[in-house]
Amino acid sequence: MRFLRNLLASAAALLVVTATRAAAAVQDAKVEINTHESQGAWYTQPVWIVIGVIALVLIIVLISMADRRNNTTVVK
């Protein structure tokens, strides 16, 4: 019984030392993350595309409303 307990204690100590050294090796790794990416010209960005679509729809609505204003019926 004493032999088994000593063997398990030695194995646990070895596991702790190995895990500590592995964690130290991982922490020494240098990781660089660059989140600044250029997406090209301004007109390829989704925000500007949405603004352009909204402006186009607004212009079409204004033109159609201006065309309706002059449609009056004259009865003689």
C-alpha positions, 0 to 999 in steps of 0.5 A: 500500500505504501509503495502504491501511494509513493508511486502515485505521489511521484506521478502527480509531482511529475505531472505538475512539473511537466504541466508547469513547463509546458505552460511556460513554453506556451507563454513564451510564444509571441502572438501578433494580431493585426485587426487594421485591414484596408477594404479598398476604396470607400465605395466598396464599404457596406455602409456607403453602399447602404447610404447610396441605395437609400439616397437612390430610393429617396430620389426615385420617390421624389421624382414620382411624387413630383410627377403626380402633382401636375396630374389634374383633371380639367372638366370643360 
